[in-house]
Amino acid sequence: MARMWFERPLSLSSLGVRRGSVLRVAAAWIAAGLSLLGASSTAHGYYLAGNPIHLDAARPAVMAGSLRGQRVPVRVHGVVGTSADELVSALREAERAYEVIVDRLHFAPPLFDANRGGGPELDLYLVDDVSLVRVDADGLDYAEPWDCSPAVIRVRRGLSPAARRRAVTEGVAHASLLASDARPGRAYRVAFASSIAARALGEGEDEEALGRDAARIDAGLFSSTDDDTSRGASVFFDLLASRYDTPSLPLLRGLAAMGVARTPGGAARFEDEPDPYDALRRLLRSEPGGFDGFLLDYYTARALTGTPGDRFDTVGFRAVGKLAPDPLRTLRARDLPQWVRSERPLAQTGAAYVVIDTQGLQEGTLSMWFHGAPWRHWAVTAVRLDAVDRDRGRAPSPPVADGEWSTTMELNPADARVLVVVVDQGDHFADLDLATDRDGSFALNFALSNVVADRAPR
């Protein structure tokens, strides 16, 4: 399987991007994306690999006539009954979104569509059959040197001005991602576009989507088939950007084009390599723990979403809404020892949490043993948190390749709880295109020793 992109050293440090540094080299990212062109197989044994080639998108029935942008190549259509004011407002929002995402942030301009919507411009339809926004690839542009697609945007009509602005901006961002690389899965693109839109508008993430995503945290990253849920994984890109990017987003812009490839004509499915996880692994290979370490950090931060310990800079603390996932179990330190089993197997890149309430404990030694399916790769860590969920230290978390991990942790009066995070890294190196062949069951043992004294709970 040819992978030309592996021949060139590529990481944050090799691009002049150091942890804690604000120096980013956008041109190197683009060159890195172009270096990824190459061929690969679309089958791995008996697994189908690669997403299906995009067909021409079905376009909704709309009123005769449309509004065409004067500053940028966008065109707005509406179904019967759409008011002229809403059409004009949608056009203005589309023009503003295009100017910010393409002209100011320098993401790829959406591709022209061979006049399928009355002209070559990016077409946006105000319709009734979507909840917020839906973007579909409109075929595949075989004239380009790698796989990319024009797009069709559908936005629900009748939205509030703020909701319509957010929907239109996300739609333009999604169209830009398809112009960069048409091969990633839909859930990945939706989450990525939502993150770009939030930063382009200077707004927080969709809290309802975060809540829906939190309810299925064990199902794996970018695995939802529902756009409204997929949008909740946008905070993955927020954490990536907050650590390594600058306000002009050269890192996210480069990531959008980093995994490009060319699928031979006549194929039914896209080339499956490199996929977004391949690009992320290469990007983060010089970071502590590589991509697997970043994924563990992401799920640790995800457990604190919406609390005072929230680390996602575009979300911030909210007093309302259920943004953080529910733990698998919550235990009291006084009740240890305890045995916890996974209620259902984790999907690859899925996570589970166990919380140990240590309030009322003066001192003690917490011992933990992890037992996971040995044919899978795991990542496990334990984090001590204070009363407002601030990180007070964590246990070492080396990769778990043989299914066994254990550690001890000294507790003190300032600790309010211990958060244990389990991430299933899968058995195919977290490849988006490959299904795993066995489940991700696990169990945890907890015990407490060396208890010196108790005090009244805070």
C-alpha positions in Angstrom: 0.0 0.0 0.0 1.7 3.2 -1.2 1.8 6.0 1.3 4.0 8.7 -0.1 3.2 11.1 2.7 5.0 9.0 5.2 8.3 9.7 3.4 8.4 13.3 4.5 8.9 14.0 8.3 5.7 15.8 9.4 4.8 16.8 12.9 4.2 19.9 15.0 7.8 20.4 15.8 9.0 19.8 12.2 6.7 22.6 11.0 8.1 25.0 13.6 5.1 24.6 15.9 6.2 24.0 19.5 4.0 23.4 22.5 3.2 26.7 24.0 4.5 28.6 21.0 2.3 30.9 18.8 4.5 30.5 15.8 2.7 28.6 13.1 3.7 28.1 9.5 0.6 27.9 7.3 2.5 27.4 4.1 4.1 24.2 5.5 0.7 22.8 6.2 -0.4 23.3 2.6 2.7 21.8 1.3 2.2 18.9 3.7 -1.3 18.4 2.3 -0.1 18.3 -1.3 2.6 15.8 -0.4 -0.1 13.3 0.6 -1.1 12.4 -3.0 -0.8 8.8 -3.6 -2.6 5.5 -4.2 -3.8 2.9 -1.8 -6.0 -0.1 -1.6 -9.7 0.2 -0.8 -9.9 -3.3 0.8 -8.4 -4.7 3.9 -9.0 -8.4 4.0 -12.8 -8.8 4.3 -13.4 -5.2 5.4 -14.8 -2.7 3.1 -12.7 0.5 3.3 -13.2 4.0 2.0 -16.4 6.0 2.0 -18.7 5.7 -1.1 -18.0 8.0 -4.0 -20.3 11.1 -3.9 -23.2 11.2 -6.4 -24.8 14.4 -7.6 -26.9 15.8 -4.8 -30.7 16.0 -5.2 -31.8 19.7 -5.2 -35.1 20.8 -3.6 -38.0 22.2 -5.6 -37.9 26.0 -5.2 -39.5 29.1 -6.4 -38.5 30.5 -9.8 -35.6 32.9 -9.5 -32.9 33.3 -6.9 -30.6 35.9 -5.4 -27.0 36.0 -6.5 -24.2 37.6 -4.4 -22.5 40.6 -5.7 -19.3 40.3 -3.7 -18.8 36.5 -3.6 -20.0 33.6 -5.7 -23.0 32.4 -3.7 -26.7 32.0 -4.8 -29.7 31.7 -2.5 -32.9 29.9 -3.3 -36.2 29.4 -1.4 -39.1 27.0 -1.4 -42.5 28.3 -2.1 -43.6 30.7 0.6 -40.2 32.0 1.6 -40.3 35.7 2.2 -38.1 38.2 0.3 -36.7 39.5 3.6 -35.5 36.0 4.6 -33.9 35.5 1.2 -32.1 38.8 1.4 -30.9 38.1 5.0 -29.7 34.6 4.1 -27.7 36.1 1.1 -26.1 38.7 3.4 -25.2 36.0 5.9 -23.7 33.8 3.2 -21.7 36.6 1.8 -20.3 37.5 5.2 -19.5 33.9 6.0 -17.7 33.4 2.7 -15.7 36.6 3.2 -14.6 35.5 6.7 -13.9 31.8 6.0 -12.4 32.1 2.5 -11.1 35.6 2.2 -9.9 36.3 5.8 -9.1 32.8 7.2 -8.0 31.5 3.8 -9.9 28.2 3.8 -10.5 26.7 0.4 -13.2 28.4 -1.7 -16.2 26.1 -2.4 -16.0 24.6 -5.9 -18.2 25.7 -8.8 -21.0 23.2 -9.6 -21.4 23.3 -13.4 -24.5 25.5 -13.3 -26.7 22.9 -11.6 -28.3 25.7 -9.5 -28.8 28.2 -12.3 -25.1 29.3 -12.2 -21.7 28.1 -11.1 -22.0 29.7 -7.6 -22.3 27.9 -4.3 -26.1 27.2 -3.9 -27.9 27.7 -0.6 -31.5 26.6 -0.3 -34.0 27.7 2.4 -36.2 24.7 3.0 -38.4 23.0 5.6 -37.0 19.5 5.7 -33.8 20.0 7.8 -33.6 20.8 11.5 -30.8 23.5 11.1 -28.4 23.0 8.2 -27.4 20.1 6.0 -24.6 20.1 3.4 -24.3 17.4 0.7 -21.5 16.8 -1.7 -22.6 17.4 -5.3 -20.7 14.7 -7.1 -17.0 14.6 -7.5 -14.8 17.0 -9.5 -12.6 14.8 -11.5 -10.7 17.7 -13.1 -9.0 18.4 -9.7 -5.7 16.8 -8.8 -7.2 15.1 -5.8 -10.7 14.1 -4.6 -12.9 17.2 -3.9 -16.5 18.1 -4.4 -18.8 21.0 -4.9 -21.5 21.3 -2.3 -25.2 22.0 -1.8 -26.3 23.8 1.4 -29.8 23.5 2.8 -30.8 25.7 5.7 -34.1 25.6 7.6 -36.2 28.6 6.9 -37.9 30.5 9.7 -34.9 30.4 12.0 -34.1 33.3 14.3 -31.5 35.7 12.9 -28.8 34.3 15.2 -29.6 30.7 14.4 -29.7 31.4 10.7 -26.3 33.2 10.8 -24.8 30.1 12.6 -26.4 27.7 10.2 -25.3 29.6 7.1 -21.8 30.0 8.4 -21.5 26.3 9.2 -22.8 25.5 5.7 -20.2 27.6 4.0 -17.5 26.1 6.2 -18.6 22.6 5.3 -18.6 23.4 1.6 -15.0 24.6 2.0 -14.0 21.3 3.6 -15.5 19.4 0.7 -13.5 21.6 -1.7 -10.3 20.7 0.2 -11.0 16.9 0.6 -14.1 15.0 -0.2 -13.1 11.7 1.3 -13.6 12.1 5.1 -16.8 10.8 6.6 -19.8 13.0 7.1 -19.7 13.1 10.9 -16.1 14.3 10.8 -16.9 17.1 8.4 -20.0 18.2 10.3 -18.0 18.5 13.6 -15.1 20.2 11.8 -17.4 22.7 10.1 -19.2 23.5 13.3 -15.9 24.3 15.0 -14.8 26.6 12.2 -18.2 28.4 12.3 -18.0 28.9 16.0 -14.5 30.5 15.6 -15.5 32.5 12.6 -18.4 34.0 14.5 -16.7 34.3 17.8 -19.4 32.2 19.5 -19.5 29.1 21.7 -20.4 25.7 20.5 -24.0 24.4 20.1 -24.8 23.3 23.7 -27.8 21.1 22.6 -25.4 19.2 20.3 -22.9 18.9 23.1 -25.5 17.3 25.3 -26.6 14.8 22.5 -22.9 13.9 21.9 -22.4 13.4 25.7 -25.2 10.8 25.8 -23.3 8.5 23.4 -19.7 9.1 24.4 -19.0 5.3 24.4 -19.9 5.0 20.7 -16.7 6.5 19.4 -15.5 9.8 18.0 -17.1 11.0 14.7 -19.4 8.0 14.6 -22.9 9.5 14.7 -25.1 9.3 11.6 -27.1 12.3 12.8 -25.8 15.8 12.0 -27.4 17.3 15.1 -25.4 14.9 17.3 -22.2 15.0 15.2 -22.0 18.7 15.7 -21.3 18.0 19.4 -17.9 16.5 18.6 -16.7 20.0 17.3 -15.0 20.5 20.7 -12.4 18.0 19.6 -11.2 20.6 17.1 -11.5 23.3 19.7 -9.1 21.6 22.0 -6.7 21.0 19.1 -6.9 24.7 18.1 -6.6 26.0 21.6 -3.4 24.1 22.2 -1.6 24.6 18.9 -3.3 27.1 16.7 -3.6 30.9 16.4 -6.6 33.1 15.7 -6.0 32.9 12.0 -6.4 29.1 12.2 -3.4 27.9 10.0 -3.4 24.6 11.8 -7.1 23.8 11.2 -6.7 25.1 7.7 -3.8 22.8 7.0 -5.6 19.9 8.6 -8.5 20.3 6.2 -6.2 19.6 3.3 -3.6 17.4 5.0 -5.0 14.0 4.0 -5.8 14.5 0.3 -5.5 11.7 -2.2 -6.6 10.8 -5.7 -9.1 7.9 -6.3 -8.7 6.2 -9.7 -11.6 6.7 -12.1 -14.3 4.1 -12.0 -13.9 3.2 -8.4 -17.0 2.8 -6.3 -15.4 3.9 -3.0 -12.8 6.6 -2.2 -9.2 5.7 -1.4 -9.1 5.0 2.3 -5.6 6.1 3.0 -4.6 8.5 4.4 -7.7 9.2 6.4 -8.1 12.0 9.0 -6.8 9.8 11.9 -3.7 9.1 9.8 -3.1 12.8 9.5 -3.7 13.4 13.2 -1.3 10.6 14.2 1.4 12.1 11.9 0.7 15.6 13.1 0.8 14.8 16.8 3.6 12.2 16.7 6.0 14.4 18.7 3.5 15.2 21.4 3.4 13.3 24.7 1.6 10.1 23.9 1.1 11.1 20.3 -2.5 11.1 19.0 -3.5 8.5 21.5 -2.3 10.8 24.3 -4.2 13.7 22.8 -7.4 11.6 22.5 -7.1 10.7 26.2 -6.6 14.4 27.1 -9.7 15.2 24.9 -11.9 12.8 26.7 -10.6 13.9 30.1 -11.4 17.5 29.2 -14.8 16.4 27.7 -15.8 15.0 31.1 -15.4 18.5 32.6 -17.4 20.4 29.8 -19.6 23.0 31.3 -18.0 23.0 34.7 -15.6 25.6 36.2 -12.8 23.3 35.1 -13.8 23.5 31.5 -10.8 23.6 29.2 -12.6 24.3 25.9 -12.0 28.0 25.2 -15.0 28.4 22.9 -17.5 26.8 25.3 -16.8 28.4 28.7 -18.7 27.8 31.9 -22.4 27.5 31.6 -24.8 27.1 34.6 -27.5 25.5 32.5 -27.5 22.4 30.2 -26.1 19.0 30.5 -22.8 19.2 28.6 -20.6 16.6 30.3 -21.1 12.9 29.8 -22.6 10.8 32.7 -20.1 8.5 34.4 -20.5 4.8 34.1 -20.5 4.6 37.9 -20.0 6.9 40.9 -18.5 5.4 43.9 -17.8 6.6 47.4 -14.3 6.2 48.7 -15.7 4.9 52.0 -17.4 2.0 50.2 -14.2 0.7 48.6 -13.1 -2.0 47.6 -15.4 -2.0 44.5 -15.5 -3.8 41.2 -16.9 -2.0 38.1 -17.6 -3.6 34.7 -18.5 -1.9 31.5 -22.2 -2.1 30.9 -21.7 -2.5 27.2 -18.5 -2.8 25.0 -16.9 0.5 24.0 -16.5 1.2 20.3 -13.1 2.2 19.1 -12.3 5.8 20.2 -15.2 5.5 22.6 -14.7 6.4 26.3 -16.2 5.7 29.7 -15.8 7.4 33.1 -15.8 6.2 36.7 -16.0 8.8 39.5 -14.8 8.2 43.1 -16.2 10.7 45.6 -13.4 11.3 48.2 -15.1 14.1 50.2 -14.9 13.4 53.9 -11.6 11.5 53.5 -8.6 13.0 55.2 -5.8 10.9 53.7 -5.5 7.6 51.9 -3.9 5.6 49.1 -6.2 4.8 46.2 -5.2 1.6 44.3 -6.7 0.9 40.8 -6.5 -2.1 38.5 -7.7 -2.0 34.9 -8.5 -5.2 33.0 -9.4 -4.7 29.3 -9.8 -7.0 26.3 -6.2 -7.9 25.5 -6.6 -7.8 21.7 -7.3 -4.1 21.8 -5.3 -1.0 22.6 -6.4 1.1 25.6 -5.6 4.3 27.4 -6.4 4.9 31.0 -5.8 7.7 33.4 -7.0 8.9 36.9 -7.3 12.6 37.7 -7.6 14.2 41.1 -10.1 17.1 41.1 -10.9 19.7 43.7 -14.4 20.9 44.6 -14.7 23.1 41.5 -13.2 20.4 39.1 -9.8 21.8 38.8 -7.1 19.3 37.9 -4.8 18.6 40.9 -2.7 15.9 39.4 -3.1 12.7 37.4 -1.7 9.2 37.3 0.8 8.2 34.6 -1.0 6.8 31.6 1.3 4.7 29.4 -0.4 2.9 26.5 -2.1 -0.3 27.6 -1.4 -3.0 24.9 -1.9 -6.2 26.9 -5.1 -5.3 28.7 -3.6 -4.7 32.1 -2.9 -1.5 33.9 -2.6 -0.5 37.6 -1.6 2.5 39.6 -1.8 4.0 43.1 -2.7 7.6 44.0 -2.2 9.5 47.3 -5.2 11.5 48.3 -5.3 14.6 50.5 -8.0 16.8 52.0 -8.1 19.2 49.0 -9.3 16.3 46.7 -13.1 16.2 46.1 -13.2 13.3 43.6 -11.1 11.2 41.4 -12.1 10.9 37.7 -11.0 7.7 35.9 -11.0 7.9 32.1 -11.0 4.8 29.9 -10.5 5.1 26.1 -10.7 2.3 23.7 -8.1 2.8 21.0 -9.5 -0.1 18.9 -7.6 -2.9 17.2 -7.1 -1.2 13.8 -5.2 1.8 15.0 -8.3 3.9 15.1 -8.9 3.7 11.4 -12.1 5.5 10.5 -12.8 3.2 7.6 -12.3 -0.2 9.3 -14.7 -1.9 11.6 -13.2 -3.6 14.7 -13.6 -7.4 14.9 -14.2 -7.8 18.7 -15.7 -5.8 21.5 -14.1 -3.5 23.9 -15.2 -4.8 27.3 -13.3 -3.8 30.4 -13.4 -3.9 34.2 -11.9 -1.8 37.0 -10.9 -2.7 40.6 -10.7 0.0 43.3 -9.3 -0.3 46.8 -8.4 2.2 49.5 -5.6 1.8 52.1 -3.5 3.8 54.6 -6.5 5.8 55.7 -5.2 8.1 58.5 -8.2 10.0 59.6 -11.7 11.0 58.5 -13.4 14.3 58.8 -16.9 15.5 58.2 -17.9 15.8 54.6 -17.5 19.3 53.1 
